Amino acid sequence: MMNRRNLLSGIAMLRPGAAALAFATGRGDARPASEVARDEDYWREIQQAFAVDRTIINLNNGGVSPSPRIVQDALRRYQEYSNLAPVQIMWRELEPRKESVRVGIARLFGCDPEEIALTRNASEALEIVQLGLDLKRGDEVITTDQDYPRMITTWKQREKRDGIVLKQLAFPTPPASPGQLVELFEQAITPRTRVLHFCQVTNLTGQIFPVRDLCRLARRRGIEAIVDGAHAFAHFPFQQSDLECDYYGTSLHKWLLAPIGTGFLYVRKEKIPKLWPLFGAMDPTGGDIRKFEEIGTHPAANHNAIAEAILFHDGIGGERKAERLRYLRRYWTRRLSQLPGVGTRTSDDPAQSCGLGLLTIEGRDVGEIGAELWRSHRIVSTPIKRDDYSGIRITPNVYTTLRELDVFCDAVEKIVHRSSARG
């Protein structure tokens, strides 16, 4: 009988880069995800599936994450094959294979493949919706002041060009409960509100939003809801039915570990005809999801290698991956929170957070801390500066070791102790 363990073992014989994944999958199959999350022998095998520079400690995987070897091998293979005769091989042989990738993404997201458009990133996916919805002067768009900057500038462009009204809501970090976020949006809605736009996971603190409740709120009021899933998809398990969304855009080079420059847009089937494509298409008001993929000449290798990333993700399993990422966040937050003046703006509630966390240190400039972490320890982090809070965003991934997090924690402790001595 062919099960996941046998399948991956067979793949490993053909692709050496998959051997570590096959071994680790065999070790973890029968155990609860919470137990596997703490099994360093298991994760050591996963870590060996990556070819990364271990002289650098990369704690900014939320920006873009390295792919495992099997993804990189597939990317190189498709690129080299394309180059033999691009017009024939890239356009006529490899490009049609994206349909298999479409099916794979649809399976993970739990929707019809005809509702999935392959894009280059979350920004492109979301801008298709932002710029493709018919809005007129005075129509209101409600979002938050902690949404991704590029999405905010897109709405501001429509504000300047089309006369729409952009309303940005402030919210506490972390909020008292997910329900508090719903209340903020509900109170801001007026008869002129046409769109709610929000992150499933904010890129600043890792706050998870109550997407289904917000989508239901929008639907009751006849309002469009756009979900920014850049930091959510393949970070922790969920499907479209858990969200009940109509529009969803995400990048795949973060938590799915797919090639850089890959993403997808989900549009509920009945919404496709009314959404204009970002680039001109033969039938812009038609119902074919592929109208959103008309971007001109592009490499087939990038989107075809997504298939290997899906294989890798399936091999680990969504629940195991999420539990490991939560375990890594708690590993550094609980140790560093013992220090005076050190804390986090990220909730420990699993309903409100997963692997992304924001470290706060009182009395220190986060830009200087980030620079020192890199200069003295070769640690890549993400300083976040806002008027209402600041901190260092930390995003490990499945290839991150506890030893690397210990080096990070040691470095922060030295910074804090040195600041205390000066004070």
N, C-alpha and C positions, 0 to 999 in steps of 0.2 A: 504493500500500500504506500502511495506517495504522500508523505506529509511534509510540513515545512522543513523539518530537520533533514530529511532525505533529499529534498529538493536543493537546499543550500549546500549540502555536502557534495552533491553532484556538480553544482556550479563551481564550487571551490576547486575541484579537480581540473576544470577547464580554465579558471581564472584565479591565479594565485592571490590576487587582491581580496578575494572573497573568503579565503580560508579562515581568517580570524573571526569573521562574522559567523560563518558556519559553526565553528567550534563554540563560540559564545552562545549562539542560539541553542545548541544542544545542551549546554549547561543550565540555561535559564528556563527551559520550556515549562517545567512542572511547578515552579515556585511562584509565590505571590510577587507582584511587581515591587512592593515595598521592601521585600527581602532582597531581591536582585539588586535594587538600588544601592545597597550597602556592600555588595560583593565585589571587592576590588579585583579579584582574579577574573571575574566575568568582564568587567569594564576594561581591564588591561588588554584583553583580546580585541575589544572594539577599538581601543586607542591605537593598536598596531595596524588597524585597517587604514590609517591616515598617514600620508607622507607630509609632515609639517616640520617647520623649523623649531626644534625644541630649545634653541638658545633664546627664543622669544616666548613669553607667556602671553598668549592672545586671549584677553578677557573682553574683547569687543566682537564676539561672534554674532551679536544682534545686528551689527552693521552688514557684514557679509561673512559667511563661514566657509572655511575650506571644505572641499568635497573629499570623500574617501577615494582610495585608489581606483576602485572599480568604476567610479564615475569619471575620474580623470582619464583612465585608460579608454573608456568608451568615447569620450570627447576627442581624444587624440586620434582614435581609430576612424571616427567619422570625418574628422577634418582632413586627415591624410587621404582617405578614400575620395572625398569630395574633390580634392585638388588634382586628382588624376585627369578628370575631365568634368569641370564644374557644371557646365550647361546640361550635360547628360546625367551625371551621377547625382549632383546636389539637387537639381530641380526635379528630375524625373524618377530617380530611384529613392533618394533619402527623404525628400520633402513629404511624399505621401505617407511615410511611416509615422509622421506626427499623429496620425489618427489613432495609432495604438497608444501613444502617450496621452492623448485626450481621454481615451477609455480608462487608462490607469488613474489619471487625476480624478475623473468622475467617480470612480469606485471609491477612492479615498474620501472624497468630499460627499459622497452619497447623493449623486444627482444624475440626470441624463447627460451623456456625453455631448448632446446637441445644445447644452447650456454652458459649455466650457470653451472659452477662447484662450489660446496660449499667447502670452504677452512676454515682454522683456523684463518686467518688474512690477511691483505694486503701484508705483506712480503712474505708469502707462495705463494699467488696468483701471485705476480709479479715475484718471483724467478722462478716459473714454466716457465714463458715466457723468462726471462733473460737467464736461463740455458738451455732452451729447443729449442731456435732458433739455426739453423745451421749457425755458423759464422766461418770464417777461419782467419788465421794470416793476419794482416794488415787491416782487416775490421774495419771501424770506427763506434763508438757509440757516439752520441752527447747527452749530458744532461746538467744540470746546476750545479753550485757549491752550490745551496741551495736545492737540492733534499734530500730525506731522507737518512741518513747515511748508513742504512743497504743495501739500493739499490745501493749506490755508492760502498760499499765494495764488493757486489756481482759482479759488473762490473770489479772491480779491481782484483778479483779472476780470472775472465775469461781473463783479460789482462795478468796476470802472467802465467796462465796455457795454454791459447790458442793463445796468441800473438795478440789479438785484440788491438785496439787503443781507449782509452777513452778520450773524449774531454769534459771538463766542462766549461760552459759559465757563466760569471758573468753578472748580470743584476741589474739595480738600484732598490731601494726599497723606495717607489713604483715606477714603471716605469711611463713614461709620458702618455702612453696609452697601451692597449693590443697589438696594432699593432707593438709597439717597440719590444716586445718579439718575434713576428713572424720574424721581420727583423733580429734579432740576430741569430736565428736558420738558416734562409735562407742564411745569409752571411757565416755561418760556414760550410755549406754543401760542400762536395767535391765529386769527382767521386767514392771515396772509402767509402762513408757514407752508412751504411746499416740500422741503427736504430736511431730514435729520441725517447728519453725517458724523460718524464716531468710530473710534478705534475699538477693535475687539480687545487688543492689548496695547496700552500706550507705550511708545518707545522711550519715554522718560523714566517712569518708575515701575513699569511692568503691570500696571493696574488692569485687571480683567473686567470688562464691562458686561452688564447683563444684556447680552445682545438680543435674545429672544423677547424679553420684556419690552425692550425699546422698539423692536420691529413690530411687535403686536400693537404697541401704542401708536406707532406711525400708521399702521394699516387701519386701525379704528378711525383715525382722523383723515384718512385719504391722503396721507403724506408719503413721499418716497423716502426710503431709508437706505443709505449707502454705508456698508461696513468695510472698514480698513482692516484687513486681516494680515498685514505684513508681518507682524510678530506673533501670530497665533497658529497659522496652518503648519501642521507637523511638529508643533511645540508641545501640544497636549491633544488628546483625542477628542474629536467632536465631528459631527456631520451637519449637512445643510438642514436637516430636519430638527436638529437641536437649536439652530439659529432662527429658522423661518425667515431668512433674509431674501430680498429680491435682487440685490446687487452685492457682490463680494469681490474684492481685489486683494491679491497677495503676491509677495515675492517667494520664489522657491530656493533662492541661494542663501537663505538664512537657516531655517530650522529643518527643511527637507534635505539640505546639503546637496542640492542640485547645482549644475554649472552656473557661474556668474552670468547674469543677464537673462534669467528665466523667471516667469511668473504666470499667473492665470487670472482671468476675469470670469466670474459666474454671473449670468443674467438669467433670471427666471424666464422660461420659454415665452410666455405670453407678453413679456416686457420687451423682447428683442426688437420687434418691428418699430416701436416708438422711440428707440434709442439710436441717435445718429452715431455713425462711426467717427473716430478721431481723424482718420485718413479717408480720402474719397474711395468709394466702393461702387461696383457696377449697379448694385441694388441697395442703396443706403437705407431704404425703409422696408427691406425684406426681413424675413424671419430666420435667415441662416446665420448662426453664431460666427461663422468664418468671416463675415464682413468686418469684424473688429480686428482681423489679422492682416489686413491689407497694408503692410508697412514697406513694401518694396523688397529689393534683394537683401537677404540675410542668411547667415549660416544655418544649415539644417542641423549641424552637429550639436548646437547648444540645446535645442528643445528635444532632440532624439535621445540625448544622454540623460534626460530626466527619468527615463525608464529604469536606469540603473540606480538612481537615487531612490526611486519608489521601492525597488527590490531591497536596498539596504535598510530603508525605513521599516518595511514589512518584517525584515529579518530580526530587527531589535524588538519591534512591537511598540505601538503608541503608548500604552500604559507604562511599560518599563521605561521608555524614554522620558516620559513626563515625571515619573517618580525619581529617576536619576537627576533630572534637572532641578527638581525641587530640593532634593537632598544636597546637591552642590550649592544651591543658594543658601540653604539653611546652614551649611557647613561654615561658610565665611561670615554670614550675618550674625549667627549666634556667638561665634568667638569674638568678633570685633565689637559687638554691642555691649560687651563687658567693660569696654574702655570708657573713661570719662569723656563726655562730650561727643561720643560716637553713637550713631543710630542708623535707622533706615526709614525711607519714605514708602517702603513696599510692605503691604500687608502680608502677614504670615498665614492668612486664611487661604486654603487651597482653592476656594471658589473665586479668590481675587488675585491670585498670583501663581507663577510657576517658576521658571528659571531665571528671569530677568530681575535684577534688584538694583536699588539706588542707595549707595552708602553716603551718609552725611557726617561731616566732621566740623564741629563748632570752632569758629575762630580761625579757620584756614581757608585760603583761596584755593578753590578746587582746580583751577587751571595750573597753579603751582604744584599741587599734589600730583596731578596727572603727569606733568613734565618731570617731576622727580621720580615717579614710579618708572617712567620710561628711561630716564637718564641713568639712574642708579641700579635698576633691576631688570630693564628690558621687558617691562610689563605694559601691555597695551590696554588702556582703559578709555572711558568716555566721560570727560568732565561735562557736567550739565549746569549751566548758569541761568537762573531766572530771577525775577524780582522777588517772588514769593518763597523760593527755596533754591538750593544748589546742592550738588553732590557728585559722586563718581558712579556712573552706571557700569555695572559689572555683569557680563553675560558669558559664562562658561558654556561649553557644549560637551557632547558625549565623549570627545577625545581628550578633554581636560582632565588632568590627574589631580589627586588630592595633594600631592607634593607641590604642584604648581600653585594651588590655592594656599598652601602653607607659606610659600615664599611671599605671596601677596599679603597675607595676614601679618607675617613677620615685618614686612616693609611698612605697613600701615601702623603697626604698633610702635615702630621706631620713630615714625613721623609724629605720632601723638605724644609719645614720651618726651621727645625733644621739644615739642611745643609747650608741654607742661613745665619742663625745666626752665624754659625761657620766661614763662609767665610768672 
